[in-house]
Amino acid sequence: MNKNDLEIWNDFIGQNVVVDTNSSYVYLGKLVDATEHIITLSDVDIHDHQESSSTKEQYIINTKKSGIKKNRQHVVVRTSFIVSLSNLNDVIEY
């Protein structure tokens, strides 16, 4: 991650975000900090789509409709695992 990427991620601090990873896990929660190597989330729902019949996308849309179901107070995620980060409000329901 370069300095410009970090500045963009910092724009999301304080917002509920969707963190999609290169694994079966997706993280939904409030972004509280972002550094070159990690991001920190609070009030987090960690979802492993392999343990569910829904896809990541279905789960994210349902979460937008019903709210984040917190199962962790704080989580640290390595930036090397992150595929995308978006505001939960930007998720388009279909």
VEXTOR-167888 format. One line per 5 residues: number of its first residue (from 1); their letters; for each residue x, y, z of N, C-alpha, C. Coordinates in Angstrom, 1 decimal. Example, Ala and Ser with C-alpha at 12.3 -4.5 7.8 and 13.67 -1.06 7.14 Angstrom:
REM VEXTOR-167888
1 = as = 13.2:-5.7:7.8:12.3:-4.5:7.8:13.2:-3.3:7.8 | 12.8:-2.2:7.1:13.7:-1.1:7.1:12.9:0.0:7.9;
END
This chain:
REM VEXTOR-167888
1 = mnknd = 0.9:-1.2:0.0:0.0:0.0:0.0:0.9:1.2:0.0 | 0.5:2.2:-0.8:1.3:3.4:-0.8:0.6:4.5:-0.1 | 1.2:5.7:0.0:0.7:6.8:0.8:-0.7:7.3:0.3 | -0.9:7.3:-1.0:-2.2:7.7:-1.6:-3.3:6.7:-1.2 | -3.0:5.4:-1.3:-4.0:4.4:-0.8:-4.4:4.7:0.6;
6 = leiwn = -3.4:4.9:1.5:-3.7:5.1:2.9:-4.6:6.4:3.1 | -4.3:7.4:2.3:-5.1:8.6:2.5:-6.6:8.3:2.0 | -6.8:7.5:1.0:-8.1:7.2:0.6:-8.8:6.4:1.7 | -8.1:5.4:2.2:-8.7:4.6:3.3:-9.1:5.4:4.5 | -8.2:6.4:4.8:-8.5:7.3:6.0:-9.8:8.0:5.8;
11 = dfigq = -10.3:8.3:4.6:-11.6:8.9:4.3:-12.7:8.1:4.8 | -12.5:6.8:5.0:-13.6:5.9:5.5:-13.6:5.8:7.1 | -12.6:6.4:7.7:-12.6:6.2:9.2:-13.9:6.8:9.8 | -14.4:6.0:10.8:-15.7:6.4:11.4:-16.9:6.0:10.7 | -16.8:5.3:9.6:-17.9:4.8:8.8:-18.0:3.3:8.9;
16 = nvvvd = -19.2:2.8:8.7:-19.4:1.3:8.6:-19.0:0.9:7.2 | -18.1:-0.1:7.2:-17.5:-0.5:5.9:-17.7:-2.0:5.7 | -17.5:-2.4:4.5:-17.4:-3.8:4.1:-16.0:-4.0:3.6 | -15.3:-5.0:4.3:-14.0:-5.4:3.9:-14.0:-6.8:3.4 | -13.8:-6.9:2.0:-13.8:-8.1:1.3:-12.3:-8.6:1.3;
21 = tnssy = -12.1:-9.9:1.5:-10.8:-10.4:1.6:-10.5:-11.5:0.5 | -9.3:-11.9:0.4:-9.0:-12.9:-0.6:-9.2:-14.3:0.0 | -10.0:-14.4:1.0:-10.4:-15.6:1.7:-11.9:-15.7:1.7 | -12.5:-16.7:2.4:-13.9:-16.8:2.5:-14.5:-15.8:3.5 | -13.7:-15.0:4.1:-14.2:-14.1:5.2:-14.5:-12.7:4.6;
26 = vylgk = -15.5:-12.1:5.1:-15.9:-10.7:4.9:-16.1:-10.1:6.3 | -15.6:-8.9:6.4:-15.7:-8.1:7.7:-16.6:-6.9:7.5 | -17.6:-6.7:8.4:-18.5:-5.6:8.3:-18.4:-4.9:9.7 | -18.0:-3.6:9.7:-17.9:-2.9:10.9:-17.4:-1.5:10.7 | -17.2:-0.8:11.8:-16.8:0.6:11.7:-15.2:0.7:11.6;
31 = lvdat = -14.7:1.3:10.6:-13.3:1.5:10.5:-12.8:2.6:11.5 | -11.9:2.2:12.3:-11.4:3.1:13.3:-9.9:3.5:13.1 | -9.2:2.7:12.3:-7.8:3.1:12.0:-7.3:2.4:10.8 | -6.4:3.0:10.1:-5.8:2.3:8.9:-4.3:2.7:8.9 | -3.4:1.7:8.8:-2.0:1.9:8.6:-1.6:1.2:7.3;
36 = ehiit = -0.3:1.2:7.1:0.2:0.6:5.9:0.0:-0.9:5.9 | 0.0:-1.5:7.1:-0.1:-3.0:7.2:-1.4:-3.5:7.8 | -2.1:-2.7:8.5:-3.3:-3.2:9.2:-4.4:-2.2:9.1 | -5.7:-2.7:9.2:-6.8:-1.8:9.5:-7.4:-2.3:10.8 | -8.1:-1.4:11.5:-8.7:-1.8:12.8:-10.2:-1.4:12.6;
41 = lsdvd = -11.1:-2.4:13.0:-12.5:-2.2:12.9:-13.1:-2.4:14.3 | -14.2:-1.7:14.6:-14.9:-1.9:15.9:-16.3:-2.3:15.5 | -17.0:-2.9:16.5:-18.4:-3.4:16.4:-18.5:-4.2:15.1 | -17.8:-5.3:15.0:-17.6:-6.1:13.8:-18.4:-7.3:13.7 | -18.8:-7.6:12.5:-19.4:-8.9:12.1:-18.4:-9.6:11.2;
46 = ihdhq = -17.9:-10.7:11.6:-17.0:-11.5:10.8:-17.9:-12.6:10.2 | -17.9:-12.7:8.9:-18.7:-13.8:8.3:-17.9:-14.6:7.4 | -18.0:-15.9:7.6:-17.3:-16.9:6.7:-18.4:-17.5:5.8 | -18.3:-17.2:4.6:-19.4:-17.7:3.7:-19.4:-19.2:3.5 | -18.3:-19.8:3.8:-18.2:-21.3:3.7:-19.0:-22.0:4.8;
51 = essst = -19.3:-21.2:5.8:-20.2:-21.8:6.9:-21.6:-21.4:6.8 | -22.0:-20.9:5.6:-23.3:-20.4:5.4:-23.8:-20.8:4.0 | -25.1:-20.8:3.8:-25.6:-21.1:2.4:-25.7:-19.9:1.6 | -25.4:-18.7:2.1:-25.4:-17.4:1.4:-24.0:-17.1:0.8 | -24.0:-16.4:-0.3:-22.7:-15.9:-0.8:-22.3:-14.6:0.0;
56 = keqyi = -21.1:-14.2:-0.2:-20.6:-13.0:0.5:-21.6:-11.8:0.1 | -21.9:-11.7:-1.2:-22.7:-10.6:-1.7:-24.1:-10.6:-1.0 | -24.7:-11.8:-1.0:-26.0:-11.9:-0.4:-26.0:-11.5:1.1 | -25.0:-11.9:1.8:-24.8:-11.6:3.2:-24.6:-10.1:3.4 | -23.8:-9.5:2.6:-23.6:-8.0:2.7:-24.9:-7.3:2.4;
61 = intkk = -25.7:-7.7:1.4:-26.9:-7.0:1.2:-27.9:-7.2:2.3 | -28.0:-8.4:2.9:-28.9:-8.6:4.0:-28.4:-7.8:5.2 | -27.1:-7.7:5.4:-26.6:-6.9:6.5:-27.0:-5.4:6.3 | -26.9:-4.9:5.1:-27.3:-3.5:4.9:-28.7:-3.3:5.2 | -29.6:-4.3:4.9:-31.0:-4.1:5.2:-31.3:-4.3:6.7;
66 = sgikk = -30.6:-5.2:7.4:-31.0:-5.5:8.8:-30.0:-4.9:9.8 | -28.9:-4.4:9.4:-27.9:-3.9:10.3:-26.8:-4.9:10.6 | -25.7:-4.4:11.1:-24.5:-5.2:11.4:-24.8:-6.0:12.7 | -24.6:-7.3:12.6:-24.8:-8.2:13.8:-23.4:-8.5:14.4 | -23.1:-7.7:15.3:-21.7:-7.7:15.9:-21.4:-9.0:16.6;
71 = nrqhv = -20.3:-9.6:16.3:-19.8:-10.8:17.0:-18.4:-10.6:17.5 | -17.8:-9.4:17.3:-16.5:-9.0:17.8:-16.5:-7.5:18.2 | -15.9:-7.1:19.3:-15.8:-5.7:19.6:-14.7:-5.0:18.7 | -13.6:-5.6:18.5:-12.5:-5.0:17.7:-11.8:-6.1:16.9 | -11.4:-5.8:15.7:-10.7:-6.7:14.9:-9.6:-6.0:14.1;
76 = vvrts = -8.5:-6.6:14.0:-7.4:-6.1:13.2:-7.2:-7.0:12.0 | -7.2:-6.4:10.8:-7.1:-7.1:9.5:-5.8:-6.7:8.8 | -5.0:-7.6:8.4:-3.8:-7.3:7.6:-4.2:-6.8:6.2 | -3.7:-5.7:5.8:-4.0:-5.1:4.5:-3.7:-6.0:3.3 | -2.7:-6.9:3.5:-2.3:-7.8:2.4:-3.4:-8.8:2.1;
81 = fivsl = -4.4:-9.0:3.0:-5.5:-9.9:2.7:-6.7:-9.2:2.1 | -6.7:-7.8:2.0:-7.9:-7.1:1.6:-7.9:-7.0:0.1 | -9.1:-7.3:-0.4:-9.4:-7.2:-1.9:-10.0:-5.8:-2.1 | -11.0:-5.5:-1.3:-11.7:-4.2:-1.4:-12.3:-3.7:-0.1 | -12.5:-2.4:0.0:-13.1:-1.8:1.1:-14.1:-0.8:0.6;
86 = snlnd = -15.3:-0.8:1.1:-16.3:0.1:0.6:-17.2:0.5:1.8 | -17.9:1.6:1.7:-18.9:2.0:2.6:-20.1:1.1:2.5 | -20.6:0.7:3.7:-21.8:-0.2:3.7:-23.0:0.5:3.0 | -23.1:1.8:3.1:-24.1:2.6:2.5:-24.1:2.6:1.0 | -22.9:2.3:0.4:-22.7:2.2:-1.0:-23.1:0.9:-1.6;
91 = viey = -23.4:-0.1:-0.8:-23.9:-1.4:-1.3:-25.2:-1.2:-2.0 | -25.3:-1.7:-3.2:-26.6:-1.6:-4.0:-27.4:-2.8:-3.8 | -28.6:-2.7:-3.3:-29.5:-3.8:-3.1:-30.2:-4.1:-4.4 | -30.3:-5.4:-4.7:-30.9:-5.9:-5.9:-31.9:-7.0:-5.6;
END
